[in-house]
């Protein structure tokens, strides 16, 4: 019994240590006379702490499992949007909750799970593709990847569309199912977007498969320096368009970041007794 108690105590202590890898940055309790969500919500910003996170480059809130105020009222919202990764060190991870009761003095607890992400080429989370602009309409990721990413231009897809219908259908039947799905998706983009597709300072990609595993699509110049992005547009589940301050050159290298089992570690976090303003 004594041994069991000591083991349980050690286990609980270890969990508590894991659950304290965040610190409060700010808290704002917004209230208004309207029923609008944007005017009535409690926003908390947190950041990671501790030595463990220094082994990783990015972090995001995977989910929230508990949020209650000092009166015992549940504060979790009905919908939790997927959070983007933030670079560790500069991160301010945002948590949006319902407003606590006015008589509440604190948020008793906010708990959930963090994803710590350390992408490398060795663990398969970084895939670099040189000369990718010369490879339109084909999957740029390895077949074993959980998704496919295809670079395309308006011209490359229109060329596909101009093929004779019978010839195109015959070619489609010869393709393996995954490639056929990509081709069909690209054809749908032509019909759906037409002349509205990427401009001269933009690059467009068709993403298919387990899209939740895609972390980001970046560019590197010929020196290996990351090219600054001026905008990102995601339409539906598949179309990703990225804007830059300059026209992309053939020397740019594609850098794809994806989640792999070896690159992500999920850990619990917990904040307790957060004093309300």
N, C-alpha and C positions, 0 to 999 in steps of 0.2 A: 504493500500500500504506500509506504514511504517513497519507494523508488518510483512508483507510478506518479505520485504527487510531484516529485522533483522533475520528472520528465515532462509532465504537463505544464509546470511552471516555466521550464526552459522553453517549451514550444510557444507558450503565450508571450513570453518576453521577446522571442525571436519575431513573432508576428507583429508585435507592437513596434519593434524597431523598424520593420519593413513599412509599417503603416504610418511612419512619421517622416517620410521623405519629401514633404512639401512644407512650404511656409506661406503665410498670408502676405499678399502684396497690397491688396486694397479691398474694400467692401463698400458698395453703394446700394442703398435701399430706396428705390424709386417709387414714388406714389403720385397719383393724380386723381382727379375727380371722374375721369372717363374710365371705361372698362377696357381700354386698349392695353394689349400685352406690353407694348413698347413703353407705356407710361407707368405700368405697374409690374415691377419685377425687382428681384434682388440679385445684384451682380457681384460675384466674388472673383478676384484674380489671385492665382497662386503661382509659386515657382518651386522648382525642385531644389533639394539640398542634400548634403551628404557625399561621401566618397564614392558610393556605388554608381551614382549617375555620371560620374566623370569618365566612366568606361564607355559611355554612349554619346552620340552626337545630337540626337533629336528625341523629343518627348511629346506625347499627346495624351489627353484624357480619353481613355477607351470607353469607359462608362461610369455612371453614378449609380450607386446601389442604395444609398441612404442619405437623407437630409431632413433633419427635424429641428424645430426651434425649442427654446427653453420651456414652452408650454406643451410640448409633445406633438405639435402640429406638423404634418408631413409637408415638405417644401419641394419635393421633386415635381418637375413639370411632366406633362403627358408625353411630350416628344423630346428625344435627345438626338440632335443632329451630330453626324460624324465630324469629329474635330480634325483639323489639319495638324501635321507635325510642326513643332517650333524648335528652333535651335537652342540647345541647352546653354544657359548662361545669360541669354537675352530674353528668355521666354516669359510671357505673362499668360498663363493658361486660364481661360475664362470659364466660369461656371455660372449658369443662369438658373435661378430658382424662383419659386413663388414668394411673394412677400410674407415674412413672418407676421404673427399677430402683433398689434400695436403694443400690447402689454408685455410682449416677450422682451427679455433683456439680452438674450444671446441666441446664436445658432448653436444648439447643443452639439450637433455632429454633422459633418459632411464626409461621406466615405465613397470610395469607388476604386477604379483600377487605372493605372497608368501603363502605357506602352512605351518602353525605352527602346530606341532604335539606333543601331550602329551599322550603317551600310558600308560594305567593302566589296571589291570585286571577288575576293576570296570566298565570301559567304554567299555570293550570288545575288546580293542586293543592289549592286551597281553593274549596269551593262553599258559599255561604251561602243558606239558605232561610228566609225570614220566614213566620210564620203556618203553619208546617208541620203543626201539630196539626189544622188544618182541612182537610188534604189527605191523608187516609188511603187506603191501598190503591192508591196510584199511585207510579210511579218519580219520585224527587225529583232525580235527576241528569240532566244532558244526555244525549241519545241517543248522542252520540259517546264518552261515558265508557266505560271498560272493564268496568264493573259497574253494577248497579242497586241502589238502596237505597229501601225502601218502609217508611214509618211505618204502624203498625197498632195498633189496640186490640182488646181482646176483643170489644167491642161492634161495632166496624166489621167484623170478620171474621164474627161471628155473624149480622150483618145480611145479609151476602153468602150465608151458609149457609142462611138461611131462604127464599131465593128458590125458586120451584118448580124442580124438577130439570130438567124439559124446557126451561124458559125459560133456566135457567143454562147448560145445555149448548148451547143455540142461541146465547146471547151469547158463550160461550167460542169457538165456531167462527168468530165474526165478528172476534175479536181477532187482532192480528198475533202471530206465534209467541212473541216476547219477552214481551209482555203476558200472553199465555195461560199461559206458564210461571210468571210471578209469581202470577197468580190461583190456579193449581193448587197452588203452594207454600203460599200463605196458607190455602187450604182444608185442606191437610194439617196445618197448625199447629193449627187448631181441633180436628181429630180427635185429634192427638197430645198437646196440652197442655191443652185445655179451660179449666177454671177456674184452672189453674196459671199462666196468663199474667200479664202485668205488673200490679203493684199500683199504688196511687195515687201513690207516690213514684218510680215507674219509667217508663221509656220503652222500647218494643220496636221493633226494625227487622228487616225481612227483607232479607238481602243475597244477591245472586245474580250470577253471572258470574265474572269473574276476581277472586275474593275476596282474593287475595294483594296486589292493588293498594290495598286499603283500609288506611290507616294508623290512623285514629281517627275517632270520631264525638264531637263536643263540643257544648256548649250555651253560648250567650251570653245574658245578660239584656238588658233594654231599653237599658242604658247601654253595651253592648258588652263588658262584663266577663265573663270565663269563669266559668261556674257549676261549683263544685267537685263532683266526682263521688265518691260513697261506695262504689261497687262496679260491677263489670262481670261479666256472665255470658254466655258464648258456648256455645251448644248446637249440636252438629253443624256443618254448613257454612254454615247460613243464619241462625239465630236469634241476634240480639244484643240483650241487655237491659242497660240502664244504670240504676243506682240513685242517688238524690240525698237530701240531708238535708231537703228540702222538696218539696212537691207542685209539679210543673211548671206554669207558667202559660202562657197563650196568647201572652204577650209574649216568651217565649223564642225565640231564633233558632237554627236548626240550622247547625252548622259541620262540614262533612265534609272530611276530609283524605285525599287519594288520591295515589298515585304517578303522575306523568306523566314523559315523557321529558325535559322541560325542567326538572323539579324535582329530579332525582336524578343524582348523579355517583358512579360506582364507582371506588374507588382501592385499590391494594394496600397492605397493611401488613405489617410484619415486626418481631419482637422476637427478639434473639439473646443467647445466653449469660446466661440468667436463672439466677442462683445459687439453688440449692435450700436450704431451711432445714435 
